[in-house]
Amino acid sequence: MSHSSFPHARFVAALLASTGIALSLSPASAHAQARRFDIDSMPVSRAAIVYGRQVNMQIMLREKSARNIQAHAVHGVMSDEQALSRLLAGTGLVVQSRHDSVLILAPGHRGVSVQPAGERIVVSAIHDTMLTKRTSDQIFDTLSAEQIRSAPDLTVVEAARRMVGISTLPSQNDGRSDNQMENVTIRGLDNSYNLITLDGAQLASADNVYSPQRGMRLDLIPSSLVGELQILKTIDAYDDPQGLGGQVHMLSKNAYEYGNSADIQLLGGWSNRAGTVVAPRREDWRVDGTITRVFGGNRQFGLVLAGGYQELNSAAHAILPGDSAGDGWTYYGASGAAQGSSINTDAAAHAPGAAAVPVRVQDYAFDDAYRRYSLNGKFQWRPTSRLSMAVAGGYFHAVDQEVRNEALSMPSGNWIAGATPDTGTLTQGQYQFGDSVQPEVHRTFYVNGTLHYDITNRMKLDLVAADSEAWDHLSDWMFKWNTGMKYSNTGNSEDKTSYSPLYGYNYTVNDGAPSIYLNDLAAANTLSNYGPRYFRDYEYALRTKLRFLRGDWHWDLGRGFWLGAGATQTMTNVQHTETYDDWAPLAGNAPQEIGNLGGYITGRTGEVTSAPGLTYYYVDPVKAHAILTGRPDLFRKLDETPVNKESYYHLMESITALYFQTGWRNDWFAIHGGFRWDHTFLNVANINAVSTGGATQYLPQTRTAQYDYLLPSVLTTFSITPRMKVRADFTESMGRPNYNQIGGATTTSESNGTYTISQGNSNLKPLHSWNYDLAYEWYPGRDTLVSLGLFYKDIHDSIYTRNTLGEATLNGITEQAIVSQPLNASGAGLRGLEMQLVREKFGFLPGVLKNFGVSFNATFLQGWFDEQMSDGSERRMGGLANQPRHIYNASLLYSDRNFEARFAYNLTGKYLYYTSGTASWLDMWMQPRAQIDMQVSYHVNRWMSVTGQVQNLTDAGYQTRMGPSANLIQDMHPVGRTVWFGIRFQPRL
């Protein structure tokens, strides 16, 4: 019988037997035998999972409303029919249909007759994420594929920020546009210290060629691949301990859950800021989809295909007066005003009459064309009810084709105080125009194999094998024209510039942002005053290979007792290289033959935001590159061997782990605990640059290190009532150092008998944390949740960079030296409060009001760590890096049979962006940012809907500030508003 025989049936919830769709036993023999049952009282949807596994059958719920009905406990030896009867007693549920190994339960009042054994049943399922959270032993939050799809978000990382305790980070590179959310922060700790897995296996990461991090960029994962997104807040012995804040677990879609289905979405849109720099305005495009099939004589095969493509175009005019290192502001004291002496100590910044003077007023104008695409597939096989296997693979590709235009003022001469502390004059200066063509390409390939085998009804084995590789390549061509150029053919440095009163300026500071008024605006607008300064090519490459093996054994002892044990092996291979080429014009006639700025600009100009009246000349990179390749005789190439040699490292890391855990549960209490032994071995190869007597040798070197941890965990759950739980957990987790902190190359130099060594530290220990969690959860009704969580993290061995006195051996002679390297500090801490309220439907209200739903969550964080200063002193920081002080999310949802609308609000509070080891006023703080998004959709028919989205409705941007009271702009970057329209297809196959 086809599914059309059930015109009013909508099979929602659950493929509940995880071991297979076909039975090796006949239904008759399966029902006749007696066996021991151990099923606790729990919601019927969860109890059916346990029952289905013990009898080797699939149990389906016909009605979504039946999921949270409480089933009875079943313990003892009895037949399958007796066990099912006890389980469902008083629930109002009966067996509506039986088909081979599939039982369909429905409310008894429907009275639908049992169908014949030959019927065809179309299986479909939707993750009940609230039920998953409710029945888990761990504290975590989760989003289903449908929740991700229905939110007004582009990527998995954007959807994740709606979850309690989660904030998101844009690019951490101030030289690039902040137009994409890239990573998540869990409870104030960023992706450097939080593991990201797909179907139980870690993925290789090649993120950030400047400072490679362990956690991969989550925005590279297409949402069409994800069946469920889980954010683990407590980590037991089963999990890899890399998770100071938590872990991100992604479960790919399962063909047996989705059956024969398709979900395809096509949207087009545009950004309100696109086309405002040089590139013309272009439309944005998004297309993604998933197709699932179940086939075979016994429907034992499953296939999932998922893919996506996004084309995003943006532009932004940003200012960066603070520069990425914070040296764009200088404090001048009243006593040094006449000489222009700068004093950058905390004492000077707080001295009477001290003034913050903008000394690097920089504007950026970005054109960004972002393309990402992916293709993923999974083949599943369930040859018997006890055995299931899957092989999955995929490829993610992202190209960020970015051009950054730059306008920069560099002053000199005397400083003259103005009438107020926010005004003043710098008597001389020079001005620069240039651009950087900086495309970055990310590629990730993975293949995973999984096997699940029920050795007996109580004993299970799981195996995982994974292989992944990731590449990150950044090419950065930079061209610069400058006033007052002085050319030379000697030395190995770029040509110098002269400072002139023409380019000095008066300035005002308004709300921390500087505006400069050049002494001779006409001279600054004259193209012939700008001569060629440098032509550069940076090529960064980062490649990571990761091999992963895992085996897990689980034994259900009965009476609520169980045991688990397993082992993992992770092999990581990281290689980092940099190639830097630098050219400067030859002295003599070459600068004139190359030409001034007038020959190298685009046909479009703008206005410099921070210098009113000054034309923003955008350099044409094609013209600039053509003169370099066409007339190499006009340039001298500088020797950048030190940069290229010293940036290389090759790191190999082997992590071997064994774990054991056990637990017990009954109707009102559950406890499980265990320990994990984790052994890490490191081998680092890089180049030691040794400089003595004016000569430098580049010597290969190898360093090794190893460390062991024994990590305990205890998790408890108290069921006050069937709908109310209290969880109390204790765990220990770690955060392994980033790759560059371990593998950074060594440079050794000598000057006047003083030796200085700068290097990575392969002996760095991971940060490790004692974690204490207490959570209250109440599920008062269908699709309703109220929760409150408290946690504290006692973090040890935090990492900082410090100069210490050590030894260096040069030419066989050991001398004292100053060693600069990352070290482990004394400690850090973090405490937090999480609260959330979810009510998906107000079903008790009359009329259309019953179609409304709300979601609200709030997170409050208070962290600290000890910062080691360059003078040897120590100060306590009132927050961890990238840890917001508070996070708020609120959503209002309306949904009826055909129409759905969602308004989503997110506010991320102030957080520490960068710390200085020189002066506290140089610390940088990301300012609070609020964003409103919306989505509406209308179902034209059962398989097609139209949708519209607005992202960043209020056009909110990013601001980073510094100064004694975080009052000075370090970076101000707009983001823009994007509008989308499209169609979603969900045909029944």
Secondary structure by P-SEA (a helix, b strand, c coil): ccccccccccccccccccccccccccaaaaaabbbbbbbccccaaaaaaaaaaaacbbbbbccccccccbbbbbbccccaaaaaaaaacccccccccccccbbbbcccccccccccccbbbbbbbbbaaaaaaaacccccccccaaaaaacccccccccccccccbbbbccccccccccccccccccccccccbbbbcccbbbbbbcccccccccccccccccccccbbbbbcccccccccccccbbbbbbcccccccccbbbbbbbbbcccccccccccbbbbbbbbbbbbbbbcccccbbbbbbbbbbbbbbbbbbbcccccccccbbbbccccccccccccccccccccccccccccbbbbbbbbbbbbbbccbbbbbcccccbbbbbbbbbbbbbbbbbbbbbbbbbbcbbbbcccccbbbbccccccccccbbbbbbbbbbbbbbbbbcccccbbbbbbbbcbbbbbbbbbbbbbbbcbbbbbccccccbbbbbcccccbbbbbcccbbbbbbcccccccccccccccccbbbbbbbbbbbbbbbbbbbbbcccccccccbbbbbbbbbbbbbbbbbbbbbcccccccccccccccccbbbbcccccccccccccaaaaaaaaaacccccccccaaaaaaaabbbbbbbbbbccccccccccccccccbbbbbbbbbbbbbbbbcccccbbbbbbbbbbbccccbbbbbbbbbccccccbbbbbbbbbbbcccccccbbbbbbbbcccbbbbbbccccccccccbbbbbbbbbcccccbbbbcccccccccbbbbbbbbbbccccccbbbbbbbbbbbbcccccccbbbbbcccccccccccccccccbbbbbbbbbbbbbbbccccbbbbbccccccccbbbbbbbbbbcccbbbbbbbbbbcbbbccccccccccbbbbcbbbbbbbbbbbccccccccccccccccbbbbbbbbccccccccbbbbbbbbbbbbbbbbbcc
